[in-house]
């Protein structure tokens, strides 16, 4: 083994020993163990129960295809040795730096290889083969728990909801109703599946004739226990917010993509440019003293607080950073009160 591989192995051994011990102590089965710690190994390595997800960030490495393949195989062998997880349970994806305004989550394969993990006693469907993202953003573990603890009896809205993990936590926290909005039918179905996995809803949905932004929008409403409802809305969030009446929600989660120019949107989304309008539209929809949890992965993001019509804005990025993301987290999180 050459010096660089030995260095990678030593680094991985050290961090894995430390982080896996903390994860076991907190009964956490999905966590990050390595995040481009060494420039020569631009990898992100996440544990999902008994599986490993490796994302390789393509860098200018001056290697031929054969040399690169050899390097990657040796790196994977080290990962398998250190974690004692066999090769066949290690999944690898290559991620390229985005240069255009692409959609947030793109399909990369069609293997339909789903499995279930648990987080805080809740179940989630994970897919490590078909998409760049896995179905559960590990860096929001603490934020999800905060939402669960604050939504008892409240009307909760989850915008740009992806696979609905925040919605599942809200349902577990006994929210009065949970509304989940996303532009992707695939991810809304995934969110529904996560609700069914946790026995929050049955297979039958109710008729729901609500005012929606346009003819392409759709709504599916399900009964939960204690006369609560789970509502899944397929719509462009920017357009949907324009249809929401004041005082409709008590707690809102909004985690938008940095850019989106999906064909299904009337307009493209640029989070730096659009966040004031989005946040003010949410504040209009919130009840008095309502709370918005707003987050973004845009590293150069600057919150224009002067133009946001809020009573209080608190940067909770540090407070919502899990132990396995300390010093590595490239996202912002704010608690915004009406």
C-alpha positions as CSV (number, residue, x, y, z in Angstrom):
1,X,0.0,0.0,0.0
2,X,1.4,3.4,-0.9
3,X,1.8,6.3,1.5
4,X,-1.4,8.1,0.5
5,X,-3.5,5.0,0.9
6,X,-1.9,4.3,4.3
7,X,-2.7,7.9,5.2
8,X,-6.4,7.5,4.1
9,X,-6.7,4.2,6.1
10,X,-5.3,5.8,9.2
11,X,-7.6,8.8,8.9
12,X,-10.6,6.6,8.3
13,X,-9.8,4.3,11.2
14,X,-9.5,7.2,13.6
15,X,-12.8,9.0,12.6
16,X,-14.8,5.7,12.2
17,X,-13.8,4.6,15.7
18,X,-14.8,7.9,17.2
19,X,-18.0,8.6,15.3
20,X,-19.4,5.0,15.3
21,X,-19.0,4.9,19.1
22,X,-21.0,8.2,19.4
23,X,-23.6,6.8,17.0
24,X,-24.0,3.6,19.0
25,X,-24.3,5.5,22.3
26,X,-27.2,7.5,20.8
27,X,-28.8,4.5,18.9
28,X,-28.2,6.2,15.6
29,X,-27.8,3.8,12.6
30,X,-27.3,6.3,9.8
31,X,-24.4,8.8,10.0
32,X,-21.5,10.3,8.2
33,X,-18.0,9.0,8.8
34,X,-15.8,10.9,6.3
35,X,-16.3,14.1,4.4
36,X,-13.4,14.9,2.0
37,X,-11.1,15.0,5.0
38,X,-8.0,14.5,2.8
39,X,-7.8,16.4,-0.6
40,X,-6.4,13.3,-2.3
41,X,-9.5,11.3,-1.3
42,X,-12.5,13.5,-2.3
43,X,-15.1,11.1,-1.0
44,X,-18.1,11.4,1.3
45,X,-18.8,8.2,3.2
46,X,-22.1,7.6,5.0
47,X,-23.2,4.5,7.0
48,X,-26.8,3.4,6.5
49,X,-27.3,0.6,9.0
50,X,-25.4,-2.4,7.5
51,X,-24.6,-0.6,4.2
52,X,-22.2,2.1,3.1
53,X,-22.9,4.9,0.7
54,X,-19.8,6.5,-1.0
55,X,-20.1,9.7,-3.1
56,X,-17.0,10.5,-5.1
57,X,-16.6,14.1,-6.0
58,X,-14.7,14.1,-9.3
59,X,-11.6,16.3,-9.0
60,X,-8.7,17.0,-11.4
61,X,-6.6,14.0,-10.4
62,X,-4.4,13.6,-13.5
63,X,-5.0,9.9,-13.4
64,X,-5.8,7.7,-16.5
65,X,-9.1,5.8,-16.4
66,X,-7.2,2.6,-15.4
67,X,-5.3,4.4,-12.6
68,X,-8.4,6.0,-11.3
69,X,-10.3,2.7,-11.3
70,X,-7.4,1.1,-9.3
71,X,-7.3,4.1,-6.9
72,X,-11.1,3.8,-6.3
73,X,-11.0,0.0,-5.8
74,X,-8.1,0.3,-3.3
75,X,-10.1,3.1,-1.5
76,X,-13.2,0.9,-1.3
77,X,-11.1,-2.0,0.0
78,X,-9.9,0.2,2.8
79,X,-13.5,1.3,3.6
80,X,-14.6,-2.3,3.7
81,X,-11.7,-3.3,6.0
82,X,-12.1,-0.4,8.4
83,X,-15.9,-0.7,8.7
84,X,-16.0,-4.5,8.3
85,X,-18.9,-4.0,5.9
86,X,-18.5,-6.3,2.8
87,X,-17.9,-5.0,-0.7
88,X,-21.3,-6.0,-2.0
89,X,-22.9,-3.7,0.6
90,X,-20.9,-0.6,-0.5
91,X,-22.7,1.6,-3.0
92,X,-20.7,4.2,-5.0
93,X,-22.0,7.3,-6.8
94,X,-20.0,9.9,-8.7
95,X,-21.1,13.5,-8.1
96,X,-20.1,16.3,-10.4
97,X,-20.0,20.0,-9.3
98,X,-23.1,21.6,-10.7
99,X,-22.4,24.2,-13.4
100,X,-25.9,25.0,-14.5
101,X,-29.3,25.5,-12.9
102,X,-30.3,21.9,-12.7
103,X,-33.1,20.3,-10.8
104,X,-32.4,19.2,-7.3
105,X,-32.7,15.4,-7.4
106,X,-32.1,13.5,-10.6
107,X,-32.6,9.9,-11.3
108,X,-29.4,8.1,-12.3
109,X,-30.5,4.4,-12.5
110,X,-33.6,2.3,-12.2
111,X,-32.7,-0.6,-9.9
112,X,-35.6,0.1,-7.4
113,X,-33.3,-1.3,-4.7
114,X,-35.1,0.1,-1.6
115,X,-34.5,-0.9,2.0
116,X,-35.7,0.5,5.4
117,X,-33.7,2.2,8.1
118,X,-34.8,3.6,11.5
119,X,-34.1,7.0,13.0
120,X,-35.5,7.9,16.4
121,X,-37.8,4.9,16.3
122,X,-39.3,6.0,12.9
123,X,-38.9,4.1,9.6
124,X,-37.7,5.5,6.3
125,X,-37.3,4.1,2.8
126,X,-33.7,4.5,1.5
127,X,-32.4,4.0,-2.1
128,X,-28.6,4.0,-2.6
129,X,-28.6,3.1,-6.3
130,X,-31.2,5.1,-8.3
131,X,-30.7,8.7,-7.2
132,X,-27.9,11.0,-6.2
133,X,-29.6,11.6,-2.9
134,X,-30.6,8.7,-0.7
135,X,-34.1,9.6,0.7
136,X,-32.9,10.9,4.1
137,X,-30.7,14.0,4.6
138,X,-28.6,13.0,7.6
139,X,-27.5,16.5,8.5
140,X,-31.1,17.4,9.5
141,X,-31.4,14.8,12.2
142,X,-31.5,17.4,15.0
143,X,-33.9,19.7,13.1
144,X,-36.3,16.9,12.6
145,X,-36.4,16.1,16.3
146,X,-37.0,19.9,17.1
147,X,-40.0,19.8,14.7
148,X,-41.4,16.7,16.4
149,X,-41.1,18.2,19.8
150,X,-42.9,21.4,18.8
151,X,-45.8,20.3,16.7
152,X,-48.3,18.7,19.1
153,X,-51.8,19.8,18.0
154,X,-50.4,22.1,15.3
155,X,-51.1,22.6,11.6
156,X,-47.8,21.7,10.0
157,X,-46.6,22.5,6.4
158,X,-43.5,20.9,4.8
159,X,-42.4,22.7,1.6
160,X,-40.0,21.3,-1.0
161,X,-40.6,18.2,1.1
162,X,-38.5,15.7,-0.8
163,X,-39.4,12.3,0.7
164,X,-41.3,13.8,3.6
165,X,-39.0,12.9,6.5
166,X,-39.9,16.2,8.4
167,X,-43.6,15.3,7.7
168,X,-43.1,11.9,9.3
169,X,-41.6,13.4,12.4
170,X,-44.5,15.9,12.6
171,X,-47.0,13.1,12.4
172,X,-45.1,11.3,15.2
173,X,-45.2,14.5,17.2
174,X,-49.0,14.4,17.1
175,X,-49.4,17.4,14.7
176,X,-53.1,18.1,14.1
177,X,-52.7,17.9,10.3
178,X,-49.5,17.5,8.2
179,X,-49.4,19.0,4.6
180,X,-46.5,17.9,2.4
181,X,-45.8,19.8,-0.8
182,X,-43.3,18.9,-3.6
183,X,-43.1,19.2,-7.4
184,X,-42.0,15.6,-7.8
185,X,-44.6,12.9,-7.9
186,X,-41.9,10.4,-7.3
187,X,-40.8,12.0,-4.0
188,X,-44.4,12.6,-2.9
189,X,-45.2,8.9,-3.4
190,X,-42.0,8.1,-1.4
191,X,-43.3,10.4,1.3
192,X,-46.6,8.6,1.3
193,X,-44.7,5.3,1.5
194,X,-42.8,6.6,4.6
195,X,-46.1,7.4,6.2
196,X,-47.5,3.9,5.5
197,X,-44.3,2.4,6.8
198,X,-44.9,4.0,10.1
199,X,-48.6,3.1,10.1
200,X,-49.7,6.7,10.1
201,X,-52.0,6.3,7.2
202,X,-54.0,3.5,5.4
203,X,-53.9,2.9,1.7
204,X,-57.2,4.7,1.0
205,X,-57.2,8.4,0.3
206,X,-60.2,10.8,0.7
207,X,-61.7,13.2,-1.9
208,X,-60.2,16.7,-1.4
209,X,-61.5,19.5,-3.6
210,X,-59.2,22.4,-2.5
211,X,-58.1,25.5,-4.3
212,X,-54.8,24.6,-6.0
213,X,-52.5,26.9,-8.1
214,X,-53.1,25.2,-11.5
215,X,-54.6,22.2,-13.3
216,X,-51.3,20.2,-13.1
217,X,-51.4,20.3,-9.2
218,X,-52.9,17.4,-7.4
219,X,-53.8,16.6,-3.8
220,X,-54.1,13.3,-1.9
221,X,-55.6,13.4,1.6
222,X,-55.4,10.5,4.1
223,X,-57.0,10.0,7.5
224,X,-54.6,9.5,10.4
225,X,-55.6,8.6,14.0
226,X,-57.6,11.0,16.2
227,X,-59.3,12.7,13.2
228,X,-55.9,14.0,12.0
229,X,-55.1,14.3,8.3
230,X,-52.0,13.8,6.1
231,X,-52.2,15.8,2.9
232,X,-49.8,15.4,0.0
233,X,-49.8,18.1,-2.6
234,X,-48.1,17.9,-6.0
235,X,-47.4,21.6,-6.9
236,X,-44.9,24.2,-7.6
237,X,-44.2,25.7,-4.1
238,X,-43.9,29.3,-5.3
239,X,-47.3,29.1,-6.9
240,X,-48.9,27.1,-4.1
241,X,-47.9,29.7,-1.5
242,X,-49.9,32.3,-3.4
243,X,-53.1,30.3,-2.8
244,X,-52.7,29.8,1.0
245,X,-54.9,31.8,3.3
246,X,-53.6,33.7,6.3
247,X,-53.4,31.7,9.7
248,X,-53.5,28.4,7.8
249,X,-50.4,26.9,9.5
250,X,-48.6,27.0,12.9
251,X,-45.3,25.5,11.9
252,X,-43.7,25.4,8.5
253,X,-40.5,23.6,7.3
254,X,-38.9,24.9,4.1
255,X,-35.7,23.4,2.7
256,X,-35.6,24.6,-1.0
257,X,-33.0,23.7,-3.6
258,X,-30.4,26.3,-4.4
259,X,-31.6,26.4,-8.0
260,X,-34.4,24.7,-9.9
261,X,-35.6,25.2,-13.4
262,X,-37.9,22.2,-13.7
263,X,-40.1,22.2,-16.8
264,X,-43.1,21.9,-14.5
265,X,-42.4,25.3,-12.8
266,X,-43.8,28.5,-14.2
267,X,-40.5,30.3,-13.2
268,X,-37.1,29.1,-12.2
269,X,-36.0,29.2,-8.5
270,X,-32.9,31.0,-7.3
271,X,-32.8,30.8,-3.5
272,X,-30.6,33.9,-3.0
273,X,-32.8,35.9,-5.3
274,X,-36.2,34.4,-4.2
275,X,-35.8,33.7,-0.5
276,X,-37.4,37.0,0.7
277,X,-40.5,36.5,-1.3
278,X,-40.8,32.8,-0.3
279,X,-40.3,33.5,3.4
280,X,-42.7,36.5,3.4
281,X,-45.3,34.3,1.7
282,X,-44.9,31.7,4.4
283,X,-45.1,34.3,7.1
284,X,-48.4,35.5,5.6
285,X,-49.7,31.9,5.8
286,X,-48.6,31.4,9.4
287,X,-50.8,32.0,12.4
288,X,-49.7,34.6,15.0
289,X,-46.5,33.4,16.8
290,X,-46.1,30.7,14.1
291,X,-42.7,29.3,13.4
292,X,-40.8,28.7,10.1
293,X,-37.7,26.5,10.0
294,X,-35.9,27.6,6.9
295,X,-32.7,26.0,5.6
296,X,-30.5,26.2,2.5
297,X,-27.4,24.3,1.2
298,X,-26.2,27.4,-0.8
299,X,-22.8,28.0,0.8
300,X,-22.7,31.7,-0.2
301,X,-26.2,32.4,1.1
302,X,-26.9,35.7,2.8
303,X,-30.2,36.2,4.6
304,X,-31.8,39.5,3.7
305,X,-33.3,39.9,7.2
306,X,-34.1,43.6,6.7
307,X,-36.8,42.8,4.1
308,X,-38.3,39.8,5.9
309,X,-41.5,40.6,7.8
310,X,-40.6,38.5,10.9
311,X,-40.7,39.3,14.7
312,X,-37.6,37.3,15.3
313,X,-34.9,35.5,13.2
314,X,-32.5,33.2,14.8
315,X,-29.5,31.4,13.1
316,X,-29.8,27.9,14.5
317,X,-27.2,26.4,12.1
318,X,-24.8,25.4,14.9
319,X,-27.6,24.2,17.2
320,X,-28.9,21.9,14.5
321,X,-25.5,20.5,13.5
322,X,-25.2,16.8,14.4
323,X,-21.9,15.4,15.9
324,X,-21.0,13.6,12.6
325,X,-21.2,16.9,10.7
326,X,-19.3,19.2,13.0
327,X,-16.9,21.5,11.2
328,X,-18.1,20.0,7.8
329,X,-21.6,21.3,7.5
330,X,-22.3,23.4,4.4
331,X,-25.8,24.5,5.0
332,X,-27.7,27.3,6.9
333,X,-30.7,26.9,9.2
334,X,-32.9,29.6,10.6
335,X,-35.8,29.7,13.0
336,X,-38.1,32.6,11.9
337,X,-41.0,33.6,14.1
338,X,-44.1,35.6,13.0
